[in-house]
Amino acid sequence: MKKDIQIPEVKNVYLAVVNEYNDIYKTQDWNAYIINDKDVDLEMVLIVSSGYSEAKKTAVFRKKLERLPAKSYAKIELLQEDLFALNNTFKVTFFEGNTMYDKTYLFRKNSINLKALQPLPLMDVKGVLVK
């Protein structure tokens, strides 16, 4: 029965981690974003994130967005720098029309750093991008 379920490939939806200044606390923070570079809105976006290594595992974080408009982005969560020593996964599920899409994005351990910053689609900032 599982073989009969087809989930199409996710295209033009990305995860990024951005180092940005927090005006309230006067700190440099790392924030995770989801980017919708599609020409259509995404509906019922569910994001489940966690970090892991051979010896450690973080708690699971869940976020729901009712709608992510076309050609837009949304902040998911603040990431503490201690997490960068772990593999960080973001499992993203959403509907485009009546079709469900699902993809797991992985930031490998130590891949989130200032040397890995690159221009991000739709955002006028640099960050670490996973496609």
C-alpha positions as CSV (number, residue, x, y, z in Angstrom):
1,M,0.0,0.0,0.0
2,K,2.8,2.4,0.8
3,K,4.2,2.0,-2.7
4,D,0.9,3.4,-4.1
5,I,1.3,6.7,-2.2
6,Q,3.3,9.2,-4.3
7,I,4.6,12.4,-2.7
8,P,6.0,14.7,-5.4
9,E,9.5,16.3,-5.2
10,V,9.7,19.7,-3.5
11,K,11.1,22.5,-5.6
12,N,11.8,26.2,-4.8
13,V,11.2,25.8,-1.1
14,Y,14.3,26.3,1.0
15,L,15.5,26.5,4.6
16,A,18.0,29.1,5.6
17,V,19.7,30.2,8.8
18,V,20.5,33.9,9.1
19,N,22.8,35.8,11.5
20,E,21.0,39.0,12.3
21,Y,21.0,41.8,14.8
22,N,18.3,41.8,17.5
23,D,17.4,45.4,18.2
24,I,15.5,44.5,21.4
25,Y,18.3,42.5,23.1
26,K,21.3,44.1,21.3
27,T,22.7,40.7,20.3
28,Q,23.6,38.9,17.1
29,D,21.1,36.0,16.7
30,W,20.9,33.0,14.4
31,N,17.3,32.5,13.1
32,A,15.9,29.8,10.9
33,Y,13.6,30.8,8.0
34,I,11.5,29.0,5.4
35,I,11.6,30.5,1.9
36,N,8.8,30.0,-0.6
37,D,10.3,30.8,-4.0
38,K,7.2,29.4,-5.8
39,D,4.6,31.3,-7.7
40,V,1.8,29.8,-5.6
41,D,0.9,29.9,-1.9
42,L,1.8,27.0,0.4
43,E,-1.0,26.0,2.8
44,M,-0.9,24.2,6.2
45,V,2.9,24.3,6.5
46,L,4.1,22.0,9.3
47,I,7.7,22.2,10.4
48,V,9.3,19.8,12.9
49,S,12.9,20.5,13.9
50,S,15.4,18.7,16.0
51,G,19.1,18.3,16.5
52,Y,21.1,15.1,17.1
53,S,24.5,13.5,17.2
54,E,25.7,10.1,18.3
55,A,25.7,11.2,22.0
56,K,23.1,13.9,22.2
57,K,19.5,14.6,21.0
58,T,17.5,17.9,21.4
59,A,13.8,18.3,22.1
60,V,11.5,18.4,19.1
61,F,10.2,21.8,18.0
62,R,7.0,22.1,16.0
63,K,5.7,25.1,14.1
64,K,2.6,25.6,11.9
65,L,1.9,28.2,9.4
66,E,-1.6,28.4,8.0
67,R,-0.3,30.0,4.8
68,L,3.0,31.0,3.3
69,P,2.3,33.4,0.4
70,A,4.1,33.0,-3.0
71,K,7.6,34.6,-3.2
72,S,7.8,35.1,0.6
73,Y,9.5,33.8,3.7
74,A,8.8,33.4,7.4
75,K,10.9,33.1,10.5
76,I,10.7,29.7,12.1
77,E,12.8,29.8,15.2
78,L,15.8,31.2,17.1
79,L,18.8,28.8,17.1
80,Q,21.3,28.8,19.9
81,E,24.9,28.4,18.8
82,D,25.4,25.3,20.9
83,L,23.1,23.5,18.4
84,F,25.6,24.0,15.5
85,A,27.7,21.2,16.8
86,L,24.8,18.9,16.1
87,N,23.0,17.8,12.9
88,N,19.9,19.9,12.6
89,T,16.9,18.6,10.7
90,F,13.8,20.4,9.6
91,K,11.0,18.2,8.3
92,V,8.6,20.3,6.2
93,T,5.2,19.2,5.1
94,F,2.7,21.4,3.2
95,F,-0.1,21.5,0.7
96,E,0.0,23.1,-2.7
97,G,-3.6,23.0,-3.9
98,N,-4.8,19.5,-3.1
99,T,-1.3,17.9,-3.3
100,M,0.8,17.2,-0.2
101,Y,4.5,17.7,-0.3
102,D,7.1,16.6,2.2
103,K,10.9,17.1,2.5
104,T,13.6,16.9,5.2
105,Y,16.2,19.6,5.2
106,L,19.5,18.8,7.0
107,F,22.1,21.3,8.3
108,R,25.1,19.1,9.0
109,K,27.0,19.6,12.2
110,N,29.3,22.7,12.1
111,S,27.9,23.8,8.7
112,I,26.2,26.8,10.2
113,N,28.9,29.4,10.5
114,L,29.9,32.9,9.3
115,K,32.2,31.5,6.6
116,A,29.3,29.6,5.0
117,L,27.1,32.7,4.4
118,Q,25.7,33.2,0.9
119,P,23.0,35.3,-0.8
120,L,19.5,34.0,-0.1
121,P,16.6,33.9,-2.6
122,L,14.0,36.6,-1.9
123,M,15.8,37.9,1.2
124,D,18.2,40.8,1.1
125,V,20.6,39.2,3.5
126,K,23.2,36.4,3.5
127,G,22.7,33.1,5.3
128,V,23.3,29.4,5.3
129,L,21.0,27.8,2.7
130,V,19.7,24.2,2.3
131,K,17.8,23.3,-0.8
